[in-house]
Amino acid sequence: MRTVLVTGFGPFSDHADNPSALAVDALAREWPAPDGVALVTRTLPVSFARATERVRTLVAEHRPAVVLGVGLAAARDRISLERVALNLLDARIPDVDGAQPVDVPVNPGEPLARAATLPVKAALGALRDAGLPAELSLSAGTYVCNAVMYAALAAVPDGVPAGFVHVPAADVVPVADVVTALGIVLDTVLTNPVDVVVPGGRED
């Protein structure tokens, strides 16, 4: 049995209903997991310390074959497949515990960046084929989402696909569409864990 771990985030700031948690909860009810696959979902607190520790614990406990983090990026207008996590915390606002780290690492002494190991370009193609608004992103930010992505990538063994998806506010992309998108991403990685070689860069 292969385990797929998917995490969302709880409320923070003025986001009382975080669409990432709503989508992950719905995914647990609605995604038709393939035979031999068990889906584990969790909602993490928007806390630098607790969320990173929790994702490390979940990886150690469940030894997942796939790890997918989901978080809110309220300023974006499409579903973003993150390519890179930075070993950098620089919080514009405090987290739910009141912590506001500035220019400190997620994991001291580790590389500045870690690349997603999900087949993000293949997933992007599948999302666009389904008519969903999606993009590749080169920045997961420097808030708790980025911290969790970096911590997860550092925690999984080599060869385990792991990554992160940012989703817009629910009035921009409905939660139901996010649920569909997450299912497509999971189906893509389970079917074809090796990414396609197609251009996906930017000039800016």
C-alpha positions in Angstrom: 0.0 0.0 0.0 1.4 3.4 -1.0 0.5 6.4 1.1 -0.1 9.8 -0.3 0.2 12.7 2.2 -1.6 15.9 1.4 -1.6 18.9 3.8 -3.5 22.2 3.9 -3.5 25.1 6.3 -5.9 26.5 8.9 -7.0 30.1 9.3 -4.6 33.0 9.6 -4.7 36.8 9.4 -8.1 37.7 7.9 -8.6 34.3 6.2 -11.0 32.6 8.6 -11.8 29.9 6.1 -8.6 28.9 4.4 -9.5 27.4 1.0 -6.5 25.1 1.2 -7.9 23.3 4.2 -11.4 23.2 2.6 -10.0 21.7 -0.6 -7.9 19.1 1.2 -10.8 18.1 3.4 -13.0 17.7 0.3 -10.3 15.8 -1.5 -10.3 13.2 1.3 -14.0 12.6 0.7 -14.1 12.8 -3.0 -10.9 11.7 -4.6 -11.1 8.1 -6.0 -7.8 6.9 -4.8 -6.3 4.1 -7.1 -6.1 0.6 -5.8 -3.2 0.2 -3.5 -3.1 3.9 -2.6 -4.1 5.3 0.8 -4.7 9.1 1.2 -3.7 10.8 4.4 -4.8 14.4 4.8 -4.0 16.9 7.5 -4.6 20.6 8.3 -1.5 22.4 9.6 -1.5 25.5 11.7 -0.1 28.6 10.0 2.8 28.5 12.5 6.5 28.4 11.4 7.5 26.1 14.3 4.5 23.9 14.6 3.8 23.4 10.9 7.4 22.4 9.9 7.7 20.1 12.9 4.3 18.5 12.1 5.2 17.8 8.4 8.5 16.3 9.5 6.6 14.0 11.9 4.0 13.1 9.3 6.7 12.1 6.8 8.5 10.0 9.5 5.2 8.4 10.6 3.6 7.5 7.3 6.6 7.2 5.0 4.6 8.5 2.1 5.2 7.7 -1.5 4.0 11.2 -2.5 3.9 14.5 -0.5 1.8 17.4 -1.6 1.4 20.6 0.4 -1.4 23.1 -0.4 -1.6 26.7 0.7 -3.4 30.0 0.1 -1.8 32.7 -2.1 -4.6 35.2 -2.0 -3.0 37.6 -4.4 -2.7 35.1 -7.2 -5.4 34.4 -9.9 -4.5 30.8 -10.8 -3.4 27.5 -9.3 0.4 27.7 -8.9 2.7 24.6 -9.0 5.7 25.6 -7.0 9.1 24.7 -8.4 11.4 25.9 -5.7 11.4 26.2 -1.9 13.9 28.6 -0.2 15.8 28.0 3.0 14.7 31.4 4.1 12.0 32.8 6.4 11.1 36.4 6.1 7.6 37.1 7.5 5.8 40.2 6.5 3.1 39.4 9.1 3.3 37.3 12.3 2.1 33.7 12.2 -0.7 32.5 14.4 1.7 32.1 17.3 2.9 35.6 17.0 6.3 34.6 15.5 7.7 36.8 12.8 11.1 35.5 11.7 13.2 37.8 9.5 16.0 36.5 7.3 16.5 33.2 9.1 16.7 29.7 7.6 14.1 27.0 7.7 16.8 24.4 8.3 20.1 25.9 9.5 23.1 24.6 7.6 21.2 23.2 4.7 21.1 24.4 1.0 19.6 27.7 0.1 17.0 26.1 -2.2 15.4 22.7 -2.8 13.5 21.9 -6.0 10.2 20.2 -6.1 10.4 16.6 -7.0 6.9 16.3 -8.3 6.4 16.2 -12.1 5.3 19.8 -12.1 5.3 20.4 -15.9 3.4 17.2 -16.6 0.9 18.2 -13.9 0.6 21.7 -15.5 -0.2 20.2 -18.8 -2.9 18.0 -17.3 -4.5 20.9 -15.4 -4.6 23.1 -18.6 -6.0 20.2 -20.6 -8.8 20.1 -18.0 -9.5 23.8 -18.5 -8.2 24.8 -15.1 -6.2 28.1 -14.6 -2.7 27.0 -13.7 0.9 28.1 -13.9 4.4 27.2 -12.8 5.8 29.4 -10.1 9.4 30.0 -9.2 8.6 31.4 -5.7 6.7 29.8 -2.9 7.3 33.0 -0.9 9.0 33.3 2.4 6.1 32.6 4.7 4.8 29.4 6.3 3.9 27.7 2.9 7.5 28.0 1.8 8.7 26.7 5.2 6.6 23.6 4.9 7.6 22.9 1.4 11.3 23.2 2.3 10.8 21.0 5.4 9.0 18.4 3.4 11.5 18.2 0.7 14.3 17.9 3.2 12.5 15.2 5.1 11.5 12.8 2.3 14.0 10.2 1.1 15.6 10.7 -2.4 13.2 9.6 -5.1 10.0 10.5 -3.3 7.9 13.0 -5.3 7.2 16.0 -3.1 6.0 19.6 -3.7 3.6 22.3 -3.1 0.6 24.0 -4.8 -0.6 27.5 -4.0 -4.3 28.2 -4.6 -6.1 31.6 -5.0 -8.9 32.8 -2.8 -12.2 30.9 -3.2 -13.9 33.7 -5.0 -11.2 33.6 -7.7 -10.9 29.8 -8.1 -13.8 27.9 -6.5 -12.8 25.3 -3.9 -14.5 22.6 -6.1 -12.1 23.4 -8.9 -9.2 23.3 -6.5 -10.3 19.8 -5.4 -10.4 18.7 -9.1 -7.0 20.2 -9.6 -5.4 18.4 -6.6 -6.9 15.1 -7.8 -5.3 15.7 -11.3 -1.9 16.5 -9.7 -2.0 13.3 -7.7 -3.2 11.2 -10.6 -0.4 12.6 -12.7 2.4 11.9 -10.2 1.1 8.4 -9.4 0.9 7.5 -13.1 4.0 9.3 -14.4 6.4 10.4 -11.6 9.1 11.5 -14.1 8.5 15.0 -15.4 8.2 15.8 -19.1 10.9 17.9 -20.8 9.2 20.9 -22.2 10.0 24.6 -21.8 8.5 26.2 -18.7 10.8 29.1 -17.9 10.3 32.9 -17.9 12.2 35.9 -19.2 11.5 38.3 -16.4 
